[in-house]
Amino acid sequence: MENVLLFVAGPPAEVTDELNKILGWMAWFASAAGVMGLLIVGMRMAISLRQGEGQEHLVQFATVLGACIIASTAGPIVQFLLAD
């Protein structure tokens, strides 16, 4: 059998360096927004429970957690697709 080398062309380093920097900033902003969202939903839930209202904040809590999951997986997926 022959040894076959496979060369895959990737984007140039000047593109991926800037993209990695932007993805890093976006990951930090998404993390901060997720923490802030969970704190806000938690405060609203505590106020509602103290007033004896229903449990409708569970949907908001799940929405914030879903957005955190999407934001945290977007960066690694893009970096995997652009890997050299």
N, CA, C and O atoms as a printed pandas DataFrame, in Angstrom:
     atom_number atom_name residue_name chain_id  residue_number  x_coord  y_coord  z_coord
0              1         N          MET        A               1    0.840   -1.181    0.000
1              2        CA          MET        A               1    0.000    0.000    0.000
2              3         C          MET        A               1    0.881    1.238    0.000
3              4         O          MET        A               1    1.970    1.267    0.572
4              5         N          GLU        A               2    0.381    2.211   -0.638
5              6        CA          GLU        A               2    1.097    3.474   -0.701
6              7         C          GLU        A               2    0.730    4.354    0.482
7              8         O          GLU        A               2   -0.392    4.313    0.987
8              9         N          ASN        A               3    1.692    5.142    0.908
9             10        CA          ASN        A               3    1.403    6.153    1.922
10            11         C          ASN        A               3    0.955    7.413    1.200
11            12         O          ASN        A               3    1.706    7.992    0.415
12            13         N          VAL        A               4   -0.251    7.824    1.468
13            14        CA          VAL        A               4   -0.808    8.989    0.806
14            15         C          VAL        A               4   -0.930   10.112    1.825
15            16         O          VAL        A               4   -1.517    9.947    2.894
16            17         N          LEU        A               5   -0.363   11.252    1.466
17            18        CA          LEU        A               5   -0.486   12.429    2.329
18            19         C          LEU        A               5   -1.684   13.239    1.875
19            20         O          LEU        A               5   -1.897   13.454    0.681
20            21         N          LEU        A               6   -2.443   13.673    2.828
21            22        CA          LEU        A               6   -3.625   14.473    2.521
22            23         C          LEU        A               6   -3.400   15.869    3.082
23            24         O          LEU        A               6   -3.212   16.047    4.285
24            25         N          PHE        A               7   -3.423   16.842    2.205
25            26        CA          PHE        A               7   -3.278   18.229    2.618
26            27         C          PHE        A               7   -4.625   18.910    2.516
27            28         O          PHE        A               7   -5.266   18.908    1.465
28            29         N          VAL        A               8   -5.041   19.491    3.623
29            30        CA          VAL        A               8   -6.307   20.203    3.654
30            31         C          VAL        A               8   -5.995   21.687    3.794
31            32         O          VAL        A               8   -5.287   22.108    4.710
32            33         N          ALA        A               9   -6.527   22.450    2.885
33            34        CA          ALA        A               9   -6.305   23.894    2.938
34            35         C          ALA        A               9   -7.188   24.498    4.013
35            36         O          ALA        A               9   -8.392   24.243    4.056
36            37         N          GLY        A              10   -6.595   25.291    4.871
37            38        CA          GLY        A              10   -7.333   25.978    5.922
38            39         C          GLY        A              10   -7.246   27.471    5.715
39            40         O          GLY        A              10   -6.487   27.947    4.871
40            41         N          PRO        A              11   -8.013   28.203    6.475
41            42        CA          PRO        A              11   -7.941   29.663    6.354
42            43         C          PRO        A              11   -6.601   30.177    6.865
43            44         O          PRO        A              11   -5.969   29.541    7.709
44            45         N          PRO        A              12   -6.171   31.317    6.359
45            46        CA          PRO        A              12   -4.887   31.856    6.801
46            47         C          PRO        A              12   -4.913   32.256    8.281
47            48         O          PRO        A              12   -5.973   32.508    8.854
48            49         N          ALA        A              13   -3.727   32.308    8.878
49            50        CA          ALA        A              13   -3.610   32.599   10.309
50            51         C          ALA        A              13   -4.139   33.981   10.661
51            52         O          ALA        A              13   -4.684   34.166   11.750
52            53         N          GLU        A              14   -3.996   34.957    9.770
53            54        CA          GLU        A              14   -4.491   36.292   10.097
54            55         C          GLU        A              14   -6.014   36.323   10.224
55            56         O          GLU        A              14   -6.562   37.182   10.914
56            57         N          VAL        A              15   -6.685   35.408    9.573
57            58        CA          VAL        A              15   -8.143   35.327    9.715
58            59         C          VAL        A              15   -8.513   34.595   11.005
59            60         O          VAL        A              15   -9.367   35.057   11.761
60            61         N          THR        A              16   -7.871   33.459   11.252
61            62        CA          THR        A              16   -8.248   32.669   12.423
62            63         C          THR        A              16   -7.826   33.332   13.726
63            64         O          THR        A              16   -8.499   33.166   14.743
64            65         N          ASP        A              17   -6.718   34.083   13.717
65            66        CA          ASP        A              17   -6.303   34.775   14.943
66            67         C          ASP        A              17   -7.344   35.804   15.369
67            68         O          ASP        A              17   -7.725   35.860   16.538
68            69         N          GLU        A              18   -7.797   36.606   14.432
69            70        CA          GLU        A              18   -8.826   37.610   14.745
70            71         C          GLU        A              18  -10.147   36.947   15.119
71            72         O          GLU        A              18  -10.848   37.408   16.019
72            73         N          LEU        A              19  -10.480   35.866   14.426
73            74        CA          LEU        A              19  -11.730   35.159   14.729
74            75         C          LEU        A              19  -11.681   34.542   16.123
75            76         O          LEU        A              19  -12.671   34.583   16.854
76            77         N          ASN        A              20  -10.541   33.974   16.493
77            78        CA          ASN        A              20  -10.402   33.405   17.838
78            79         C          ASN        A              20  -10.512   34.488   18.910
79            80         O          ASN        A              20  -11.079   34.257   19.978
80            81         N          LYS        A              21   -9.971   35.659   18.622
81            82        CA          LYS        A              21  -10.074   36.765   19.572
82            83         C          LYS        A              21  -11.531   37.189   19.747
83            84         O          LYS        A              21  -11.985   37.407   20.870
84            85         N          ILE        A              22  -12.259   37.304   18.643
85            86        CA          ILE        A              22  -13.677   37.688   18.698
86            87         C          ILE        A              22  -14.492   36.612   19.408
87            88         O          ILE        A              22  -15.362   36.928   20.220
88            89         N          LEU        A              23  -14.216   35.342   19.107
89            90        CA          LEU        A              23  -14.938   34.251   19.771
90            91         C          LEU        A              23  -14.662   34.232   21.273
91            92         O          LEU        A              23  -15.553   33.924   22.065
92            93         N          GLY        A              24  -13.445   34.557   21.664
93            94        CA          GLY        A              24  -13.125   34.632   23.086
94            95         C          GLY        A              24  -13.915   35.723   23.788
95            96         O          GLY        A              24  -14.468   35.508   24.866
96            97         N          TRP        A              25  -13.963   36.900   23.164
97            98        CA          TRP        A              25  -14.754   38.004   23.743
98            99         C          TRP        A              25  -16.230   37.646   23.812
99           100         O          TRP        A              25  -16.892   37.917   24.814
100          101         N          MET        A              26  -16.753   37.033   22.740
101          102        CA          MET        A              26  -18.168   36.658   22.729
102          103         C          MET        A              26  -18.474   35.624   23.809
103          104         O          MET        A              26  -19.540   35.661   24.424
104          105         N          ALA        A              27  -17.543   34.707   24.038
105          106        CA          ALA        A              27  -17.755   33.693   25.082
106          107         C          ALA        A              27  -17.833   34.344   26.461
107          108         O          ALA        A              27  -18.674   33.963   27.276
108          109         N          TRP        A              28  -16.964   35.323   26.731
109          110        CA          TRP        A              28  -17.013   36.021   28.015
110          111         C          TRP        A              28  -18.299   36.823   28.167
111          112         O          TRP        A              28  -18.914   36.819   29.234
112          113         N          PHE        A              29  -18.707   37.512   27.102
113          114        CA          PHE        A              29  -19.952   38.283   27.166
114          115         C          PHE        A              29  -21.156   37.366   27.348
115          116         O          PHE        A              29  -22.071   37.682   28.108
116          117         N          ALA        A              30  -21.158   36.233   26.653
117          118        CA          ALA        A              30  -22.274   35.291   26.796
118          119         C          ALA        A              30  -22.320   34.714   28.208
119          120         O          ALA        A              30  -23.401   34.533   28.770
120          121         N          SER        A              31  -21.160   34.427   28.781
121          122        CA          SER        A              31  -21.124   33.917   30.149
122          123         C          SER        A              31  -21.643   34.950   31.141
123          124         O          SER        A              31  -22.417   34.628   32.042
124          125         N          ALA        A              32  -21.205   36.197   30.963
125          126        CA          ALA        A              32  -21.670   37.267   31.851
126          127         C          ALA        A              32  -23.173   37.487   31.702
127          128         O          ALA        A              32  -23.874   37.681   32.695
128          129         N          ALA        A              33  -23.665   37.458   30.468
129          130        CA          ALA        A              33  -25.101   37.635   30.239
130          131         C          ALA        A              33  -25.888   36.470   30.829
131          132         O          ALA        A              33  -26.978   36.667   31.366
132          133         N          GLY        A              34  -25.344   35.259   30.733
133          134        CA          GLY        A              34  -26.023   34.100   31.315
134          135         C          GLY        A              34  -26.111   34.180   32.825
135          136         O          GLY        A              34  -27.155   33.884   33.407
136          137         N          VAL        A              35  -25.024   34.577   33.461
137          138        CA          VAL        A              35  -25.037   34.723   34.920
138          139         C          VAL        A              35  -26.019   35.816   35.329
139          140         O          VAL        A              35  -26.797   35.637   36.266
140          141         N          MET        A              36  -25.980   36.947   34.625
141          142        CA          MET        A              36  -26.907   38.040   34.935
142          143         C          MET        A              36  -28.357   37.601   34.716
143          144         O          MET        A              36  -29.229   37.927   35.522
144          145         N          GLY        A              37  -28.617   36.872   33.641
145          146        CA          GLY        A              37  -29.970   36.386   33.388
146          147         C          GLY        A              37  -30.464   35.452   34.471
147          148         O          GLY        A              37  -31.616   35.543   34.897
148          149         N          LEU        A              38  -29.590   34.543   34.925
149          150        CA          LEU        A              38  -29.988   33.630   35.991
150          151         C          LEU        A              38  -30.236   34.366   37.297
151          152         O          LEU        A              38  -31.149   34.017   38.045
152          153         N          LEU        A              39  -29.424   35.387   37.578
153          154        CA          LEU        A              39  -29.658   36.187   38.785
154          155         C          LEU        A              39  -30.991   36.932   38.718
155          156         O          LEU        A              39  -31.722   36.989   39.707
156          157         N          ILE        A              40  -31.303   37.497   37.566
157          158        CA          ILE        A              40  -32.571   38.229   37.410
158          159         C          ILE        A              40  -33.752   37.291   37.545
159          160         O          ILE        A              40  -34.714   37.600   38.249
160          161         N          VAL        A              41  -33.689   36.132   36.870
161          162        CA          VAL        A              41  -34.789   35.166   36.975
162          163         C          VAL        A              41  -34.924   34.676   38.416
163          164         O          VAL        A              41  -36.038   34.510   38.911
164          165         N          GLY        A              42  -33.797   34.444   39.090
165          166        CA          GLY        A              42  -33.847   34.011   40.490
166          167         C          GLY        A              42  -34.471   35.053   41.399
167          168         O          GLY        A              42  -35.255   34.717   42.287
168          169         N          MET        A              43  -34.128   36.323   41.183
169          170        CA          MET        A              43  -34.725   37.389   41.995
170          171         C          MET        A              43  -36.233   37.487   41.748
171          172         O          MET        A              43  -37.016   37.617   42.689
172          173         N          ARG        A              44  -36.631   37.425   40.473
173          174        CA          ARG        A              44  -38.065   37.495   40.165
174          175         C          ARG        A              44  -38.812   36.301   40.747
175          176         O          ARG        A              44  -39.943   36.434   41.213
176          177         N          MET        A              45  -38.165   35.120   40.717
177          178        CA          MET        A              45  -38.792   33.926   41.272
178          179         C          MET        A              45  -38.952   34.063   42.787
179          180         O          MET        A              45  -39.990   33.688   43.333
180          181         N          ALA        A              46  -37.944   34.592   43.464
181          182        CA          ALA        A              46  -38.027   34.766   44.912
182          183         C          ALA        A              46  -39.119   35.755   45.283
183          184         O          ALA        A              46  -39.855   35.535   46.245
184          185         N          ILE        A              47  -39.230   36.837   44.534
185          186        CA          ILE        A              47  -40.274   37.832   44.805
186          187         C          ILE        A              47  -41.657   37.237   44.580
187          188         O          ILE        A              47  -42.573   37.468   45.370
188          189         N          SER        A              48  -41.808   36.466   43.495
189          190        CA          SER        A              48  -43.110   35.857   43.198
190          191         C          SER        A              48  -43.508   34.839   44.254
191          192         O          SER        A              48  -44.662   34.803   44.682
192          193         N          LEU        A              49  -42.565   34.019   44.674
193          194        CA          LEU        A              49  -42.885   33.011   45.692
194          195         C          LEU        A              49  -43.230   33.662   47.021
195          196         O          LEU        A              49  -44.083   33.172   47.761
196          197         N          ARG        A              50  -42.563   34.765   47.317
197          198        CA          ARG        A              50  -42.866   35.478   48.566
198          199         C          ARG        A              50  -44.276   36.061   48.535
199          200         O          ARG        A              50  -44.938   36.152   49.569
200          201         N          GLN        A              51  -44.734   36.456   47.342
201          202        CA          GLN        A              51  -46.075   37.019   47.197
202          203         C          GLN        A              51  -47.127   35.940   47.006
203          204         O          GLN        A              51  -48.319   36.243   46.954
204          205         N          GLY        A              52  -46.704   34.680   46.900
205          206        CA          GLY        A              52  -47.650   33.578   46.765
206          207         C          GLY        A              52  -48.142   33.343   45.354
207          208         O          GLY        A              52  -49.193   32.732   45.161
208          209         N          GLU        A              53  -47.401   33.816   44.361
209          210        CA          GLU        A              53  -47.812   33.624   42.966
210          211         C          GLU        A              53  -47.294   32.291   42.442
211          212         O          GLU        A              53  -46.606   31.552   43.145
212          213         N          GLY        A              54  -47.642   32.001   41.182
213          214        CA          GLY        A              54  -47.343   30.701   40.573
214          215         C          GLY        A              54  -45.884   30.474   40.231
215          216         O          GLY        A              54  -45.007   31.250   40.612
216          217         N          GLN        A              55  -45.646   29.411   39.516
217          218        CA          GLN        A              55  -44.303   28.945   39.194
218          219         C          GLN        A              55  -43.958   29.161   37.723
219          220         O          GLN        A              55  -43.263   28.333   37.136
220          221         N          GLU        A              56  -44.422   30.244   37.114
221          222        CA          GLU        A              56  -44.206   30.462   35.682
222          223         C          GLU        A              56  -42.775   30.847   35.334
223          224         O          GLU        A              56  -42.443   30.958   34.154
224          225         N          HIS        A              57  -41.932   31.051   36.313
225          226        CA          HIS        A              57  -40.553   31.462   36.047
226          227         C          HIS        A              57  -39.659   30.300   35.629
227          228         O          HIS        A              57  -38.522   30.514   35.209
228          229         N          LEU        A              58  -40.156   29.091   35.738
229          230        CA          LEU        A              58  -39.371   27.932   35.315
230          231         C          LEU        A              58  -39.094   27.984   33.815
231          232         O          LEU        A              58  -38.024   27.563   33.373
232          233         N          VAL        A              59  -40.036   28.490   33.031
233          234        CA          VAL        A              59  -39.838   28.628   31.582
234          235         C          VAL        A              59  -38.738   29.642   31.306
235          236         O          VAL        A              59  -37.895   29.409   30.440
236          237         N          GLN        A              60  -38.729   30.752   32.018
237          238        CA          GLN        A              60  -37.678   31.750   31.833
238          239         C          GLN        A              60  -36.323   31.186   32.239
239          240         O          GLN        A              60  -35.318   31.451   31.579
240          241         N          PHE        A              61  -36.288   30.419   33.306
241          242        CA          PHE        A              61  -35.052   29.792   33.761
242          243         C          PHE        A              61  -34.516   28.837   32.701
243          244         O          PHE        A              61  -33.320   28.842   32.410
244          245         N          ALA        A              62  -35.390   28.021   32.125
245          246        CA          ALA        A              62  -34.981   27.078   31.076
246          247         C          ALA        A              62  -34.521   27.819   29.821
247          248         O          ALA        A              62  -33.594   27.372   29.146
248          249         N          THR        A              63  -35.156   28.941   29.506
249          250        CA          THR        A              63  -34.759   29.728   28.344
250          251         C          THR        A              63  -33.350   30.294   28.517
251          252         O          THR        A              63  -32.540   30.247   27.592
252          253         N          VAL        A              64  -33.068   30.821   29.690
253          254        CA          VAL        A              64  -31.729   31.368   29.958
254          255         C          VAL        A              64  -30.685   30.256   29.913
255          256         O          VAL        A              64  -29.610   30.452   29.345
256          257         N          LEU        A              65  -30.973   29.105   30.491
257          258        CA          LEU        A              65  -30.030   27.991   30.456
258          259         C          LEU        A              65  -29.811   27.490   29.030
259          260         O          LEU        A              65  -28.687   27.158   28.654
260          261         N          GLY        A              66  -30.872   27.435   28.244
261          262        CA          GLY        A              66  -30.737   27.032   26.837
262          263         C          GLY        A              66  -29.881   28.000   26.042
263          264         O          GLY        A              66  -29.061   27.586   25.223
264          265         N          ALA        A              67  -30.072   29.288   26.283
265          266        CA          ALA        A              67  -29.255   30.291   25.606
266          267         C          ALA        A              67  -27.794   30.178   26.029
267          268         O          ALA        A              67  -26.900   30.364   25.204
268          269         N          CYS        A              68  -27.542   29.880   27.287
269          270        CA          CYS        A              68  -26.155   29.683   27.762
270          271         C          CYS        A              68  -25.514   28.480   27.077
271          272         O          CYS        A              68  -24.346   28.532   26.695
272          273         N          ILE        A              69  -26.258   27.420   26.925
273          274        CA          ILE        A              69  -25.723   26.221   26.270
274          275         C          ILE        A              69  -25.403   26.506   24.807
275          276         O          ILE        A              69  -24.353   26.098   24.311
276          277         N          ILE        A              70  -26.296   27.198   24.119
277          278        CA          ILE        A              70  -26.056   27.530   22.712
278          279         C          ILE        A              70  -24.843   28.439   22.577
279          280         O          ILE        A              70  -24.001   28.228   21.704
280          281         N          ALA        A              71  -24.751   29.435   23.423
281          282        CA          ALA        A              71  -23.630   30.375   23.343
282          283         C          ALA        A              71  -22.307   29.700   23.694
283          284         O          ALA        A              71  -21.276   30.021   23.102
284          285         N          SER        A              72  -22.324   28.776   24.641
285          286        CA          SER        A              72  -21.071   28.143   25.048
286          287         C          SER        A              72  -20.599   27.091   24.048
287          288         O          SER        A              72  -19.409   26.777   24.019
288          289         N          THR        A              73  -21.477   26.544   23.242
289          290        CA          THR        A              73  -21.059   25.552   22.255
290          291         C          THR        A              73  -20.757   26.152   20.890
291          292         O          THR        A              73  -20.159   25.480   20.049
292          293         N          ALA        A              74  -21.146   27.378   20.647
293          294        CA          ALA        A              74  -20.918   27.979   19.329
294          295         C          ALA        A              74  -19.428   28.178   19.045
295          296         O          ALA        A              74  -18.962   27.861   17.951
296          297         N          GLY        A              75  -18.684   28.695   20.012
297          298        CA          GLY        A              75  -17.264   28.956   19.820
298          299         C          GLY        A              75  -16.461   27.697   19.518
299          300         O          GLY        A              75  -15.729   27.673   18.529
300          301         N          PRO        A              76  -16.572   26.650   20.335
301          302        CA          PRO        A              76  -15.813   25.423   20.029
302          303         C          PRO        A              76  -16.186   24.788   18.692
303          304         O          PRO        A              76  -15.329   24.210   18.023
304          305         N          ILE        A              77  -17.444   24.886   18.299
305          306        CA          ILE        A              77  -17.838   24.330   17.001
306          307         C          ILE        A              77  -17.159   25.084   15.866
307          308         O          ILE        A              77  -16.658   24.466   14.927
308          309         N          VAL        A              78  -17.137   26.403   15.939
309          310        CA          VAL        A              78  -16.483   27.194   14.899
310          311         C          VAL        A              78  -14.988   26.936   14.890
311          312         O          VAL        A              78  -14.393   26.819   13.819
312          313         N          GLN        A              79  -14.372   26.846   16.052
313          314        CA          GLN        A              79  -12.936   26.574   16.102
314          315         C          GLN        A              79  -12.620   25.187   15.544
315          316         O          GLN        A              79  -11.585   25.010   14.901
316          317         N          PHE        A              80  -13.481   24.210   15.775
317          318        CA          PHE        A              80  -13.279   22.875   15.205
318          319         C          PHE        A              80  -13.379   22.918   13.687
319          320         O          PHE        A              80  -12.582   22.288   12.992
320          321         N          LEU        A              81  -14.350   23.655   13.174
321          322        CA          LEU        A              81  -14.523   23.729   11.720
322          323         C          LEU        A              81  -13.382   24.482   11.037
323          324         O          LEU        A              81  -13.068   24.202    9.880
324          325         N          LEU        A              82  -12.765   25.419   11.726
325          326        CA          LEU        A              82  -11.676   26.208   11.135
326          327         C          LEU        A              82  -10.302   25.705   11.532
327          328         O          LEU        A              82   -9.303   26.371   11.260
328          329         N          ALA        A              83  -10.225   24.529   12.179
329          330        CA          ALA        A              83   -8.936   24.013   12.639
330          331         C          ALA        A              83   -8.040   23.700   11.452
331          332         O          ALA        A              83   -8.487   23.268   10.390
332          333         N          ASP        A              84   -6.751   23.938   11.682
333          334        CA          ASP        A              84   -5.772   23.645   10.610
334          335         C          ASP        A              84   -5.546   22.167   10.468
335          336         O          ASP        A              84   -4.760   21.742    9.621
